[in-house]
């Protein structure tokens, strides 16, 4: 009964954002239970990279939805933008400059035969919900083809995406992959990556070691949730310990 409602972003990020965990909330739990707790009441971050990522996803995966948004000439500092954002909500208002950049990135992805082939025949923005490690989890796959999940990522430097200290590990994409393989009962997970500057496109498959790293992070996140959130622990007493 919940799955059809999950196509509505307001329900998915609003109601379910407080009722079920996700890969994003697990990243907050790993950072600190305080960070997770604060995220439940504070407005979501609207950093420029997140704005650009959302718009690029739309341009690549769901271009028909662009009609739901308002695009303004000038910059975000302009009077017209501020008035439209106040009336409609900042997440529904973009500048034409932002749109042009996102469309340029989308064009690079779709012009790449390898990327276009991966996305051909896919279902897009597919939600799932279920139990993982005894807790309710939600997820939304960018693209799904059979039992394969394809996740679109933008990056500032595609050369730094992979590796032990690459951005895939830094931003806990291993955690997301491990969760989605379970949540969607999938056999494979592929990252489709595009460099926002060079417009280079990359296709990254995953290794057992990558998934194992993600599962360890998920364990840390769920342990933090059970120990500090479910137990009504006084987060003012949460303390880091270590030696230097």
N, C-alpha and C positions, 0 to 999 in steps of 0.2 A: 504493500500500500504506500510505502514511503518513496519508492524509486521514482514514480512519475512526478512527485512533488520536487524531487531533487534536481530536475531540469531548470527549476526556477532559482536563479542566483540568490534572491532575497531569502528564500527558505533554506537553501544549501548553506550559505554563509551566515545567515542570521540565526534562525532557530537551531539548525543542526550544528552550528558553530559552537553552541554551548552544551549540546546533548551528546555529541560524538567527537572523538578525537580524529586527527588527520595527520598527514606527514608534516604539515606546517606547524600544528600545535605541538607535535613531538619535538620539533626543533627548538621550540620555546622551552619545553620541559627540560631538555638537555642543557640549555643555556642556564636556566634557573626556574624552579617552581614559582618564584615571584614573578618572573617574566610572563609565564603562562597565565597566572592569576590576573595580572594586570591586563593582558590581552583580551580577557573576557569582558572588560568594561571600558577599556580605552578605545578610541576610534582606530580603525585599521590604518596601517602606514600607507601613505600615498606618495612614496618616493618616486622620482622620475624613472629610475630603472623598472619599477613595478608597473607604472603607467605605460611605459614603452612595451614592456612584455605583454601586458593584457591586450594592447591594441594590435601588436604583431600577431598574437594568437588569433585574434578575430580576422585579420586580413588573410592569414594563411588558411585557417581551418573553417571559419564561418563568415565569409565576406558578406553574405546576405544580411547579417545582423548589424552591419554598419549603419543601416537606416534607423536603428534604435537610438543612435547617438547624435549629438549636435557638434558641429565643427565650426570654429570661429577663426576669422582672420586675425593676424597679430599674435601677440604672446600671451602667456598666462597672467601677465601683469596688466594686461589691457582692461579697460572698463567693461567692454563687451563680454570678455571671458568671465570676469568676476560676477557680473550680473547673471549670466547664464548659469554659472556654477551654483550661485545662491538659489536660483529658481529651480533648477533641475537636479542638482547634485553634482559635485565635482567629478565623480566617477563616470558620469554620462556626458561630460563635456571635454572636448579636446581641441587643440588648435590645428589648423590646416598643416602647419609645419610638422606637428607630431604625426598626423595622418600620412603626409608625404614620405616621412622617414620609415614608418611602418610598412607602407605599401612597397617601398623600395626594397626593404628586407624580404617581404613576402614574395616579391617578384624573383629575387635571387633564389629563394627556396624552391619555388614552383618551376623555375627554368632549369633546375638541376634534375637530370633524368633519374638519378638514384633516389633523390628525395621524393620526386613526383611519383615514382614507382612504389615507394613505401606507403605513400598516402592514398594511392589509388585503391578504391574499393573499401576504404575504411569507414567505420562509424565514428563520429566525432562527439567529444564532450559527453562521454558515457559515464553515468554515475553508478556507484556501488556502495553498499553498506553491509556491515557484518561484524562479527566478533573476532578480535585478535588478541591473544594473550589475556583472555577473559574480560576484555573491555570493548565497548562499541566504537567502531571506526568507520569513517566515511572516506570516499575518494572519488575523483572524477578524472577519467582517462582522457587525455587530449585526443588520441586516436586509438582505435582497436580494430584489429583485423584477425578474425578467428580467435586464436589463443595467444596472440601477440599484442603487447601494448607498445605504442609509439608515443614518446613524450618529446614535445618541441621545447627547446631551450635556446635563449639568446645569450650571448656572452660577449664580454668586452675584448677577449683575446682567446681565440679558439686553440692556440698553441698551448694554453695553460689549462685546458679543460680536463685532460686526463692526468694520470699519475698520482702518486701517493699524496702530494701536496697540491693537486690541481683543484680547480673550482668545483668539480663534481663531488669531491670529498668535502671540500670546505663548506659547501652549502647543503651537505647531507642528502645529495641525490641518491646515494646508496640506500639510505633509509627509505626514501620514497619507492625505489625499485623493489626492495624487499617486501614492503607493505603491499604494493599493488599486485605483485605476483600472487600473493595469498588472497587478497581481497577480490580480485577478478578471476581467480582460479586460472591464471595464465601460465603459459610455458616459457615465454620469452619477453624480454623488455629491451627496447631499443631507444637510445637517445638520438634525436635528430637535432643537430646543433647548428646555429648560424651565427657568424661573427658580425656584430652590428656595425663594425667599421670597414673591414675588408670585404664583407659579404661572402666570405668563404663558408661552405657548407660541409658539415661533417656527420658521419654516421658512426655511432659508438655502440657496440654490443657490450654485454656485461659478462663478468667472470664469476665463478663460485666465490672467490675471495671478496669481490665487491659486494655480493649479496650477504656474505657472512658478516662483513663490516656493518652493513645496514641492519641486520638482525640484532647485532650487539647494541647498536644505538637505540633500536626499538625497545630492547630489554631495559636499557637505562631509562628511557622515557617513561615506560609503563611502570617501572619500579618507583620513579619519582612521583608519578600520578597517584599510585596507591599509597605511598608513604606520606606524602605531603598534602595532597588535595582531598582524596577520599577520606583520610583520617582526621580531617579538620585540624591539621597541625597549625600552630601559630607561626605563620610565615615570618613574622618579625624576629623569630628566634632562629631562622634558617642561617647557617653559618658554614663558610668554606674553611677547610682545614688543610694544612700542607706544611712542607718544609722547604727551605731555600738553601 
